[in-house]
Amino acid sequence: MTYKNSPAPKVRISVIKRLVQEIKQISLLGYRIILVHGAGSFAHDLVKKYDLQHGMKTDQQKKAFRKTQQRMLKLNKIIMAQLSRAGLNAVSLPPHTFISQTGGKLNDFDVYIVKKQLDLNQIPVLFGDMVLDDKWGCSVLSGDTIVCFLGQKLKAEKVIFLSDVDGIYDSDPKKNPSAKLISEINNKNFNQVLRGLSPTGREDVTGEMRGKILQIKVALKRIQIMIVSGLKDQALITVVDQDPTGTRLHFD
């Protein structure tokens, strides 16, 4: 939903508007939905520049911590405005207001507030955030971590990750035009796939695809998981109703 490599925060507003309309169509089918968005160009650069993923000690880091939170709230406000315009009953739940970590690891947080919003037919909206950390002062709470935690705790029927590519490839498709899409990842080919994934060098402090599938394997066993491109029209709808182009993940 953002131009991740942009030197300044920049949203893909047309993508956000389209995805909101697809989310609306899905909600009309009767699904209960939780939305979690990432940070993209709104936070990764600041976190990396001030090394916030390893804590907060200096005055500069404290200032960057506040600025990162403010940027995330700004991005969330843009997204919430589009959800509201579409007539969706969505409510923002900023993670830094009720979630903390210890040494960069998520503490077990009370999911009551999320479940209660679902019971009220609301769509809870969370996002990757900078949160307080009992050991380091602060640390990064990625959207992927939130998704994996809630997917497990609430026994999600399906978890969908939207990316700027069709799924997971055997090499970086942005650098290698011959890269092949991996249609399914399971216990049998997991280690082989993992060896083929390497950092792209982009401003990402949350592990990119490698970090994503490592968390998925641990937290989302026996849950339907798809990674598809959010840049393609109707991609989200297709995941719900049909067999889409993307990567399916399944771990016993």
C-alpha positions as CSV (number, residue, x, y, z in Angstrom):
1,M,0.0,0.0,0.0
2,T,3.0,2.3,0.0
3,Y,6.0,2.8,-2.3
4,K,8.4,1.0,0.0
5,N,11.6,2.3,-1.6
6,S,10.5,5.9,-1.6
7,P,12.8,8.2,0.4
8,A,9.7,9.9,1.9
9,P,6.4,8.4,3.0
10,K,4.3,7.8,-0.1
11,V,1.0,5.8,-0.4
12,R,-0.4,3.9,-3.4
13,I,-3.8,5.6,-2.9
14,S,-5.3,3.9,-6.0
15,V,-4.3,0.5,-4.6
16,I,-5.7,1.3,-1.2
17,K,-9.1,2.4,-2.7
18,R,-9.3,-0.8,-4.9
19,L,-8.4,-3.1,-2.0
20,V,-11.0,-1.4,0.2
21,Q,-13.7,-2.1,-2.4
22,E,-12.6,-5.8,-2.5
23,I,-12.7,-6.0,1.3
24,K,-16.2,-4.6,1.1
25,Q,-17.3,-7.3,-1.3
26,I,-15.8,-10.0,1.0
27,S,-17.5,-8.5,4.0
28,L,-20.9,-8.8,2.2
29,L,-20.2,-12.5,1.8
30,G,-20.5,-12.8,5.6
31,Y,-16.8,-13.2,6.5
32,R,-15.5,-11.8,9.7
33,I,-12.4,-9.8,8.8
34,I,-9.3,-8.6,10.7
35,L,-7.1,-6.2,8.8
36,V,-3.4,-5.7,9.5
37,H,-1.3,-3.4,7.4
38,G,2.5,-2.8,7.4
39,A,4.7,0.2,7.5
40,G,6.4,0.4,4.1
41,S,8.0,3.8,3.4
42,F,6.4,5.3,6.5
43,A,8.7,3.7,9.0
44,H,11.3,1.3,7.8
45,D,13.8,4.0,6.9
46,L,13.5,5.7,10.3
47,V,13.8,2.4,12.2
48,K,16.9,1.4,10.2
49,K,18.6,4.8,10.4
50,Y,18.3,5.0,14.2
51,D,18.6,1.3,14.9
52,L,15.3,1.2,16.7
53,Q,14.9,-2.5,16.0
54,H,17.6,-3.0,18.8
55,G,16.1,-0.6,21.3
56,M,15.8,3.0,22.5
57,K,18.5,4.6,24.7
58,T,19.6,8.0,23.2
59,D,17.6,11.1,22.9
60,Q,17.8,10.8,19.1
61,Q,16.3,7.3,19.3
62,K,13.5,8.5,21.6
63,K,12.7,11.2,19.1
64,A,12.7,8.7,16.2
65,F,10.5,6.4,18.2
66,R,7.9,9.1,18.6
67,K,8.2,10.1,14.9
68,T,7.8,6.5,13.7
69,Q,4.6,6.1,15.8
70,Q,3.2,9.3,14.4
71,R,4.0,8.2,10.8
72,M,2.2,4.9,11.4
73,L,-0.8,6.7,12.8
74,K,-0.8,8.9,9.7
75,L,-0.7,5.9,7.4
76,N,-3.5,4.2,9.4
77,K,-5.6,7.4,9.2
78,I,-5.4,7.4,5.4
79,I,-6.5,3.7,5.3
80,M,-9.2,4.2,7.8
81,A,-10.6,7.2,5.8
82,Q,-11.0,5.0,2.8
83,L,-12.7,2.2,4.8
84,S,-15.1,4.7,6.2
85,R,-15.9,6.2,2.8
86,A,-16.7,2.7,1.6
87,G,-19.2,2.4,4.4
88,L,-17.3,-0.3,6.3
89,N,-17.6,-0.6,10.0
90,A,-13.8,-0.5,10.7
91,V,-12.2,0.5,14.0
92,S,-8.5,1.3,14.4
93,L,-6.6,-0.5,17.2
94,P,-3.1,1.1,17.4
95,P,-0.8,-1.7,18.7
96,H,1.4,0.6,20.8
97,T,-1.5,1.5,23.0
98,F,-2.1,-2.1,24.3
99,I,0.8,-4.4,23.2
100,S,4.4,-4.6,24.4
101,Q,7.4,-6.8,23.8
102,T,10.4,-8.2,25.7
103,G,13.7,-8.4,23.9
104,G,12.0,-7.9,20.5
105,K,9.6,-10.8,21.2
106,L,5.9,-10.4,21.4
107,N,4.4,-10.7,24.9
108,D,1.1,-12.6,25.1
109,F,-1.5,-9.9,24.7
110,D,-5.2,-10.0,25.6
111,V,-7.2,-10.5,22.4
112,Y,-10.4,-9.5,24.1
113,I,-10.5,-6.1,22.4
114,V,-10.2,-7.7,19.0
115,K,-12.7,-10.4,19.6
116,K,-15.2,-7.9,21.1
117,Q,-15.0,-5.7,17.9
118,L,-15.6,-8.8,15.8
119,D,-18.6,-9.7,17.9
120,L,-20.0,-6.1,17.3
121,N,-19.6,-6.7,13.5
122,Q,-16.7,-4.3,13.3
123,I,-13.5,-4.8,11.3
124,P,-10.5,-4.4,13.7
125,V,-7.6,-2.7,11.9
126,L,-4.1,-3.2,13.4
127,F,-0.7,-2.4,11.9
128,G,3.0,-2.9,12.3
129,D,4.2,-0.5,15.0
130,M,6.9,0.7,17.4
131,V,6.0,-0.6,20.9
132,L,7.5,-0.4,24.3
133,D,9.9,-3.2,25.2
134,D,10.5,-4.3,28.8
135,K,14.2,-5.1,28.0
136,W,15.2,-2.8,25.2
137,G,13.0,0.3,25.8
138,C,11.3,-0.2,22.4
139,S,11.2,-2.6,19.5
140,V,9.6,-3.3,16.2
141,L,6.3,-5.2,16.3
142,S,5.8,-6.3,12.7
143,G,2.4,-6.7,11.0
144,D,3.4,-10.3,10.2
145,T,3.9,-11.0,13.9
146,I,0.4,-9.6,14.7
147,V,-1.2,-11.7,11.9
148,C,0.5,-14.9,13.1
149,F,-0.4,-14.3,16.7
150,L,-4.1,-13.5,16.0
151,G,-4.4,-16.2,13.4
152,Q,-3.3,-18.8,16.0
153,K,-5.3,-17.4,19.0
154,L,-8.5,-16.9,17.1
155,K,-8.2,-20.0,15.0
156,A,-8.5,-18.2,11.7
157,E,-10.1,-20.0,8.8
158,K,-7.9,-18.3,6.3
159,V,-4.9,-15.9,6.4
160,I,-4.1,-13.9,3.3
161,F,-0.8,-11.9,2.9
162,L,-0.8,-9.3,0.2
163,S,2.6,-8.5,-1.4
164,D,3.9,-6.5,-4.4
165,V,4.7,-9.8,-6.1
166,D,2.6,-12.8,-6.9
167,G,4.1,-14.9,-4.0
168,I,7.3,-16.6,-3.1
169,Y,9.8,-17.3,-5.8
170,D,13.0,-19.4,-6.0
171,S,14.9,-16.1,-6.4
172,D,14.2,-12.4,-6.4
173,P,11.7,-11.8,-9.3
174,K,12.6,-8.1,-9.4
175,K,16.2,-9.0,-10.2
176,N,15.9,-12.3,-12.0
177,P,13.2,-12.3,-14.8
178,S,13.6,-16.1,-14.9
179,A,12.6,-16.5,-11.3
180,K,9.9,-19.2,-10.8
181,L,6.9,-18.8,-8.6
182,I,6.6,-21.5,-5.9
183,S,3.0,-22.6,-5.9
184,E,3.1,-24.4,-2.6
185,I,5.3,-24.5,0.5
186,N,5.0,-27.3,3.0
187,N,7.0,-29.4,5.4
188,K,8.7,-31.3,2.6
189,N,10.2,-28.3,0.6
190,F,10.4,-25.7,3.4
191,N,14.2,-25.9,4.0
192,Q,14.9,-25.9,0.3
193,V,12.7,-22.8,-0.2
194,L,14.3,-21.1,2.8
195,R,17.8,-21.5,1.4
196,G,16.8,-19.7,-1.8
197,L,15.5,-16.7,0.1
198,S,17.9,-13.9,0.8
199,P,17.5,-10.2,1.8
200,T,16.8,-7.8,-1.2
201,G,18.6,-4.9,0.4
202,R,15.5,-2.8,0.6
203,E,14.6,-0.7,3.7
204,D,13.0,-3.6,5.5
205,V,13.7,-4.3,9.2
206,T,11.2,-7.2,9.6
207,G,12.8,-10.0,7.7
208,E,10.9,-9.7,4.4
209,M,9.7,-13.0,2.8
210,R,12.2,-15.1,4.8
211,G,11.0,-13.7,8.1
212,K,7.4,-14.1,7.0
213,I,7.5,-17.8,6.2
214,L,9.6,-18.5,9.3
215,Q,6.8,-17.0,11.5
216,I,4.1,-18.7,9.5
217,K,5.6,-22.2,9.9
218,V,5.8,-21.8,13.7
219,A,2.5,-20.1,14.4
220,L,0.0,-21.0,11.6
221,K,0.0,-24.7,11.4
222,R,-3.1,-26.3,9.9
223,I,-4.5,-23.0,8.7
224,Q,-5.1,-22.0,5.0
225,I,-2.5,-19.4,4.1
226,M,-2.0,-17.6,0.8
227,I,0.5,-15.0,-0.4
228,V,-0.7,-13.1,-3.5
229,S,-0.1,-9.8,-5.2
230,G,-2.1,-6.9,-3.9
231,L,-1.3,-4.9,-7.0
232,K,-3.5,-7.1,-9.2
233,D,-7.1,-6.2,-9.6
234,Q,-9.5,-8.7,-7.9
235,A,-6.6,-10.7,-6.4
236,L,-8.1,-10.5,-2.9
237,I,-11.5,-11.6,-4.1
238,T,-10.0,-14.5,-6.1
239,V,-8.2,-15.8,-2.9
240,V,-11.5,-16.0,-1.1
241,D,-13.6,-17.6,-3.9
242,Q,-11.2,-19.4,-6.3
243,D,-7.8,-20.9,-6.8
244,P,-5.6,-17.8,-7.2
245,T,-2.1,-17.3,-8.7
246,G,0.2,-17.1,-5.7
247,T,1.9,-19.2,-3.1
248,R,-0.1,-21.5,-0.8
249,L,1.5,-22.5,2.5
250,H,0.4,-25.5,4.5
251,F,2.2,-26.9,7.5
252,D,1.0,-29.8,9.7
